């Protein structure tokens, strides 16, 4: 069985969301995560919709092998931005069991959940 692939509309939609965010327009719960690229160190940004769970902010990698997830794993910190507001966060990948609990799903469906926490300072 092949791994699920992102729908074709996702890339253009992400570009649109990035443009709207750059203009400083909040887009509901959507935020932009920026982390250094794991190979180049250049900032890489992707829109996402985090959710609150037990006092933490979580995001889920919807597709296996997502570049943003590999970059976040390598960096460990990043910046979350909504409109003109941003904050530094520490990024922690959850174990399969933790991911299943926070997603309310079985671990295979929620393989890559990430928790972000504010970075002091």
N, C-alpha and C positions, 0 to 999 in steps of 0.2 A: 504494500500500500504506500502510495507517495504521500509526502508531507503536504499539508495544506499550503496554498500559495496566496499571497495577498491579491485582492481583486484589482482589476486594471485601473479602476477609478482612484485607487488609494494614493498613488504618487501625485497626480494632478491636484487632488483634494488637499494633500499635505502642503504642496506649494502654495495653494490659495490660502490655507490657514496661516502659513508662515508670513505671507505678505500682509494679511490682516493684522497679525500680531505685531509686525514691524511698524505698522502705522499707529500702534498703541491702542488699538480697539480690542477691548476684552471680548472673548468669544465663549461666553458661558463658562462651563467648567474646564474647557480646554486650556492647556498650558503648553509652553515650549521648553523642552529639556535640552540644554546645551552641555556637552561634555567634550573633552579633547579626544581627537581621533586616536585610536590605539597604535597606528603606524606612523602617522604624520605629526600628531600633536596639534593639528589645526582644529579649531572649534567646529563641532558638528552638532546641528540642531534638528530636532524632530518634534512635531506636535504630538500631544498625548492627552488623555483625560484621566487624571489620577482620581482615586477615591479614598475617602477617610475610613479607617477601620481601627478601633480601639486606640485612638489618639495618634495614629500614624497616617502618613500619606503614602498610598501604594499605586503602582502602575503595573500593568501586565503586558508582557510581550505576546502579541496576538499571533505571531508566526515564528516558527523555529528558525534560528539562524539570522534573526533581525540584526542588522548592523548596529543599530543604536544600543541594543542589549549588550553586544560584545564590547562596544566602546565604553558603556557604563560600567561593565564588569572590570575592565582594565583600569579605568580612571578612579572609581570609588567616590568621586565627588563631581558635582556639576552645578548648574544654575537652572532653577525653574523660573519661568517668566510668564506672567499673565498681563497682557496689555503693557503698561509702562512700569509695572512693579516686578521686581525680581528678587530672588533670595538664593543664597548658596545652600546647597544640600549635600549631605553625605548619602551615598547610595549603597544599599546592602541587598544582595541577592538572597532570597529566602530558600530554605530547604523545601523539598517537595511537600512534606507534611505541613510546614508553615504556610506554604502557598495555597494548599488545599483548604486550610482553615480560613485564611483571610479572604479567599475568593468564594467560599461557600460551594466549592466544586471539588471533584476528585483531582488529586495531584496531576494525573496525565493531562487533564484539560487545562491546568493552570501551572504548567511546568516552570515558567519564568516569571515569577512575581518579584517585584523590587520594592523595597521600602526606602523612602527618603526622609531624612531628618535635617533640621536646620543645622548649619555649621556655625558654631559660636564665632563672634567677632565680625 
